[in-house]
């Protein structure tokens, strides 16, 4: 069966699900700085994915793709 592609969907999001979490607006800058200072990346998505991959690796689980 062929996959029906939505022309309005970003190609990088195909086949992926979203996880959303909410923080206080004043926390956003410190979270981003902590991720960057920890060497996880400079964007929220990159930083969280890298942080989670490190945790998964320590637990001998498969990395996120």
N, CA, C and O atoms as a MOPAC input file, in Angstrom:
PM7 MOZYME 1SCF
protein

 N      0.83700 1    -1.17700 1     0.00000 1
 C      0.00000 1     0.00000 1     0.00000 1
 C      0.88500 1     1.24400 1     0.00000 1
 O      1.85000 1     1.31900 1     0.76100 1
 N      0.56900 1     2.19800 1    -0.82900 1
 C      1.36500 1     3.41900 1    -0.92500 1
 C      0.95900 1     4.40400 1     0.16000 1
 O     -0.21500 1     4.53400 1     0.50500 1
 N      1.96100 1     5.09000 1     0.68400 1
 C      1.71100 1     6.11400 1     1.69200 1
 C      1.17900 1     7.36300 1     1.00000 1
 O      1.73400 1     7.80900 1    -0.00500 1
 N      0.11000 1     7.92200 1     1.53900 1
 C     -0.44200 1     9.16400 1     1.00700 1
 C      0.26200 1    10.31400 1     1.71400 1
 O      0.20600 1    10.42900 1     2.93800 1
 N      0.92000 1    11.15800 1     0.94200 1
 C      1.68700 1    12.25500 1     1.51100 1
 C      0.85800 1    13.52600 1     1.54900 1
 O      0.19700 1    13.88400 1     0.57400 1
 N      0.90300 1    14.19100 1     2.67300 1
 C      0.22600 1    15.46900 1     2.84000 1
 C      1.17600 1    16.55600 1     2.35000 1
 O      2.25200 1    16.72400 1     2.92400 1
 N      0.81300 1    17.29300 1     1.31400 1
 C      1.72500 1    18.31400 1     0.78200 1
 C      1.98400 1    19.45700 1     1.76100 1
 O      2.92900 1    20.22400 1     1.57900 1
 N      1.15300 1    19.57800 1     2.79800 1
 C      1.33100 1    20.64500 1     3.78200 1
 C      2.17500 1    20.21600 1     4.97500 1
 O      2.43900 1    21.02300 1     5.86600 1
 N      2.59800 1    18.96400 1     5.00200 1
 C      3.38800 1    18.46100 1     6.12600 1
 C      4.87400 1    18.55000 1     5.79500 1
 O      5.29700 1    18.21000 1     4.69000 1
 N      5.65900 1    19.01000 1     6.76600 1
 C      7.10300 1    19.07600 1     6.56900 1
 C      7.65000 1    17.66500 1     6.39800 1
 O      7.27000 1    16.75400 1     7.13400 1
 N      8.53500 1    17.48800 1     5.43300 1
 C      9.07800 1    16.15800 1     5.16800 1
 C      9.82800 1    15.59700 1     6.37400 1
 O      9.85200 1    14.38300 1     6.57100 1
 N     10.43900 1    16.46100 1     7.18300 1
 C     11.18300 1    15.98200 1     8.35400 1
 C     10.26500 1    15.43900 1     9.44100 1
 O     10.73700 1    14.78500 1    10.37100 1
 N      8.96000 1    15.69800 1     9.34100 1
 C      8.01000 1    15.22800 1    10.35900 1
 C      7.27100 1    13.96600 1     9.93900 1
 O      6.52600 1    13.39900 1    10.73900 1
 N      7.45500 1    13.52100 1     8.72800 1
 C      6.74200 1    12.33200 1     8.25600 1
 C      7.16800 1    11.11200 1     9.05700 1
 O      8.35700 1    10.86700 1     9.26200 1
 N      6.18300 1    10.35700 1     9.50200 1
 C      6.45200 1     9.13500 1    10.24500 1
 C      6.84000 1     9.36800 1    11.69500 1
 O      7.33100 1     8.45200 1    12.35400 1
 N      6.63100 1    10.56800 1    12.20100 1
 C      7.01000 1    10.88600 1    13.57700 1
 C      5.80100 1    11.42100 1    14.33000 1
 O      4.89000 1    11.99600 1    13.73400 1
 N      5.80200 1    11.22900 1    15.62500 1
 C      4.75400 1    11.76200 1    16.48800 1
 C      5.31100 1    12.88500 1    17.33900 1
 O      6.52000 1    12.97700 1    17.55000 1
 N      4.43800 1    13.72400 1    17.82000 1
 C      4.85900 1    14.86500 1    18.63000 1
 C      4.68500 1    14.57100 1    20.11400 1
 O      3.74700 1    13.88700 1    20.52300 1
 N      5.59900 1    15.09700 1    20.90200 1
 C      5.47600 1    15.11100 1    22.35800 1
 C      5.59600 1    16.57900 1    22.75300 1
 O      6.55900 1    17.25600 1    22.39300 1
 N      4.62300 1    17.04900 1    23.48500 1
 C      4.60700 1    18.45100 1    23.89500 1
 C      4.63600 1    18.53100 1    25.40800 1
 O      3.94300 1    17.77500 1    26.09000 1
 N      5.42900 1    19.44000 1    25.92900 1
 C      5.38000 1    19.70100 1    27.36100 1
 C      5.43500 1    21.20200 1    27.56600 1
 O      5.98100 1    21.94000 1    26.74600 1
 N      4.86600 1    21.63500 1    28.66400 1
 C      4.73200 1    23.06000 1    28.92100 1
 C      5.57300 1    23.46000 1    30.12700 1
 O      5.62500 1    22.75300 1    31.13400 1
 N      6.22400 1    24.60200 1    29.99900 1
 C      7.01300 1    25.16700 1    31.09100 1
 C      6.62300 1    26.63200 1    31.23300 1
 O      6.02700 1    27.22100 1    30.33200 1
 N      6.96000 1    27.19500 1    32.35400 1
 C      6.69000 1    28.61400 1    32.55900 1
 C      7.54000 1    29.42300 1    31.58200 1
 O      8.69300 1    29.07700 1    31.32700 1
 N      6.97700 1    30.49400 1    31.04000 1
 C      7.72600 1    31.29300 1    30.05700 1
 C      9.09500 1    31.74500 1    30.55700 1
 O     10.05500 1    31.79100 1    29.78800 1
 N      9.18300 1    32.07500 1    31.83000 1
 C     10.46700 1    32.55000 1    32.35800 1
 C     11.50100 1    31.42700 1    32.49600 1
 O     12.67500 1    31.70200 1    32.74500 1
 N     11.08600 1    30.17800 1    32.34000 1
 C     12.01100 1    29.03900 1    32.42500 1
 C     12.66600 1    28.70700 1    31.09200 1
 O     13.70100 1    28.04100 1    31.05500 1
 N     12.07200 1    29.16400 1    30.00900 1
 C     12.53800 1    28.75600 1    28.68300 1
 C     14.00100 1    29.11600 1    28.42600 1
 O     14.75900 1    28.29000 1    27.91800 1
 N     14.39600 1    30.31400 1    28.76400 1
 C     15.77400 1    30.74000 1    28.49500 1
 C     16.77700 1    29.91600 1    29.29200 1
 O     17.82700 1    29.54500 1    28.76900 1
 N     16.46500 1    29.62700 1    30.55300 1
 C     17.40900 1    28.86000 1    31.36400 1
 C     17.48300 1    27.40100 1    30.90700 1
 O     18.54200 1    26.78100 1    30.99800 1
 N     16.38100 1    26.85300 1    30.42200 1
 C     16.39700 1    25.48300 1    29.89100 1
 C     17.27600 1    25.42300 1    28.65000 1
 O     18.11400 1    24.53200 1    28.51100 1
 N     17.07900 1    26.36900 1    27.76100 1
 C     17.87900 1    26.40500 1    26.53200 1
 C     19.36400 1    26.58800 1    26.85700 1
 O     20.21800 1    25.94000 1    26.25300 1
 N     19.66700 1    27.46700 1    27.80500 1
 C     21.06600 1    27.69400 1    28.20000 1
 C     21.66600 1    26.44200 1    28.82800 1
 O     22.81800 1    26.10200 1    28.55900 1
 N     20.89300 1    25.75800 1    29.65900 1
 C     21.39500 1    24.53900 1    30.30100 1
 C     21.69500 1    23.46000 1    29.26500 1
 O     22.70600 1    22.76600 1    29.36600 1
 N     20.82600 1    23.31700 1    28.27600 1
 C     21.06400 1    22.33500 1    27.21500 1
 C     22.31400 1    22.69700 1    26.41900 1
 O     23.13700 1    21.83200 1    26.11800 1
 N     22.45200 1    23.96600 1    26.08200 1
 C     23.62200 1    24.41000 1    25.31300 1
 C     24.90000 1    24.26600 1    26.13600 1
 O     25.90400 1    23.75700 1    25.63800 1
 N     24.86700 1    24.71000 1    27.38400 1
 C     26.05300 1    24.62100 1    28.24500 1
 C     26.44500 1    23.17100 1    28.52200 1
 O     27.62000 1    22.86800 1    28.73200 1
 N     25.45800 1    22.28300 1    28.52000 1
 C     25.72900 1    20.86100 1    28.73500 1
 C     26.22700 1    20.15600 1    27.48800 1
 O     26.56000 1    18.97200 1    27.53100 1
 N     26.28100 1    20.88500 1    26.37100 1
 C     26.77900 1    20.31000 1    25.12800 1
 C     25.73500 1    19.51500 1    24.36100 1
 O     26.08300 1    18.70700 1    23.50000 1
 N     24.46200 1    19.73200 1    24.66200 1
 C     23.39800 1    18.96600 1    24.01700 1
 C     22.86800 1    19.61900 1    22.74800 1
 O     22.17900 1    18.96300 1    21.96600 1
 N     23.16400 1    20.86600 1    22.53100 1
 C     22.69800 1    21.55800 1    21.33000 1
 C     22.12100 1    22.91200 1    21.67500 1
 O     21.89300 1    23.22900 1    22.84300 1
 N     21.89000 1    23.70300 1    20.65200 1
 C     21.44200 1    25.07400 1    20.87600 1
 C     19.96200 1    25.29300 1    20.58800 1
 O     19.45400 1    26.39500 1    20.79600 1
 N     19.26300 1    24.27100 1    20.11700 1
 C     17.81400 1    24.38900 1    19.95000 1
 C     17.15100 1    23.44000 1    20.94300 1
 O     17.76100 1    22.47100 1    21.39500 1
 N     15.90500 1    23.72800 1    21.27400 1
 C     15.19900 1    22.87000 1    22.22600 1
 C     15.11100 1    21.43700 1    21.71100 1
 O     15.40600 1    20.49200 1    22.44300 1
 N     14.70600 1    21.27500 1    20.45500 1
 C     14.52500 1    19.92600 1    19.91700 1
 C     15.84500 1    19.16400 1    19.89800 1
 O     15.90900 1    18.02000 1    20.35000 1
 N     16.88400 1    19.78200 1    19.38600 1
 C     18.19400 1    19.12500 1    19.32700 1
 C     18.67600 1    18.78100 1    20.73200 1
 O     19.15000 1    17.67100 1    20.97600 1
 N     18.55600 1    19.72400 1    21.64600 1
 C     19.03300 1    19.51500 1    23.00800 1
 C     18.30100 1    18.40300 1    23.73000 1
 O     18.92300 1    17.55500 1    24.36900 1
 N     16.97900 1    18.40400 1    23.63000 1
 C     16.18900 1    17.37100 1    24.30600 1
 C     16.46300 1    16.00000 1    23.69700 1
 O     16.61200 1    15.02100 1    24.42800 1
 N     16.53000 1    15.91600 1    22.37500 1
 C     16.81100 1    14.63300 1    21.71600 1
 C     18.17900 1    14.11300 1    22.13900 1
 O     18.32100 1    12.93300 1    22.45900 1
 N     19.18200 1    14.97700 1    22.14500 1
 C     20.52600 1    14.54600 1    22.54600 1
 C     20.57100 1    14.13100 1    24.01300 1
 O     21.22800 1    13.15000 1    24.36200 1
 N     19.88200 1    14.86600 1    24.86300 1
 C     19.81800 1    14.51700 1    26.28500 1
 C     19.12500 1    13.16900 1    26.47800 1
 O     19.59800 1    12.32800 1    27.24300 1
 N     18.01100 1    12.96500 1    25.78900 1
 C     17.30100 1    11.69000 1    25.88900 1
 C     18.13300 1    10.54000 1    25.33000 1
 O     18.13400 1     9.44600 1    25.89400 1
 N     18.83600 1    10.77600 1    24.23000 1
 C     19.68800 1     9.72400 1    23.67300 1
 C     20.79200 1     9.33200 1    24.64400 1
 O     21.13500 1     8.15500 1    24.75000 1
 N     21.34800 1    10.30200 1    25.34800 1
 C     22.37000 1     9.98800 1    26.34600 1
 C     21.77700 1     9.12000 1    27.46100 1
 O     22.39100 1     8.14300 1    27.88900 1
 N     20.59900 1     9.48100 1    27.91700 1
 C     19.92000 1     8.70400 1    28.95600 1
 C     19.60600 1     7.29300 1    28.46000 1
 O     19.83400 1     6.31700 1    29.17500 1
 N     19.08700 1     7.18500 1    27.24800 1
 C     18.77200 1     5.87100 1    26.68100 1
 C     20.02600 1     5.01100 1    26.53900 1
 O     19.98600 1     3.80800 1    26.79600 1
 N     21.12300 1     5.61400 1    26.13600 1
 C     22.37700 1     4.88000 1    25.99100 1
 C     22.84400 1     4.34600 1    27.34600 1
 O     23.29200 1     3.20300 1    27.44000 1
 N     22.74200 1     5.16100 1    28.38800 1
 C     23.13400 1     4.72000 1    29.73200 1
 C     22.27000 1     3.56300 1    30.21800 1
 O     22.71300 1     2.74700 1    31.02500 1
 N     21.03600 1     3.49500 1    29.72500 1
 C     20.11200 1     2.43200 1    30.11100 1
 C     20.14600 1     1.26100 1    29.13000 1
 O     19.33200 1     0.34200 1    29.22000 1
 N     21.09800 1     1.30300 1    28.18800 1
 C     21.26700 1     0.24900 1    27.18300 1
 C     19.98900 1     0.04700 1    26.36300 1
 O     19.57600 1    -1.08100 1    26.09400 1
 N     19.38400 1     1.15500 1    25.97800 1
 C     18.17800 1     1.13300 1    25.14300 1
 C     18.51300 1     1.71700 1    23.77600 1
 O     19.55800 1     2.34100 1    23.59600 1
 N     17.62700 1     1.51200 1    22.82900 1
 C     17.83200 1     2.03000 1    21.47300 1
 C     17.72300 1     3.54400 1    21.45800 1
 O     16.88300 1     4.13200 1    22.13900 1
 N     18.59200 1     4.16300 1    20.66700 1
 C     18.57400 1     5.61400 1    20.50400 1
 C     17.34600 1     6.04400 1    19.72400 1
 O     16.75300 1     5.25800 1    18.98500 1
 N     16.97400 1     7.30000 1    19.90000 1
 C     15.89800 1     7.88900 1    19.11100 1
 C     16.42100 1     8.15200 1    17.71100 1
 O     17.60900 1     8.41300 1    17.52400 1
 N     15.55200 1     8.08500 1    16.74700 1
 C     15.97400 1     8.34800 1    15.36900 1
 C     15.31300 1     9.58600 1    14.83800 1
 O     15.54600 1     9.96700 1    13.69000 1

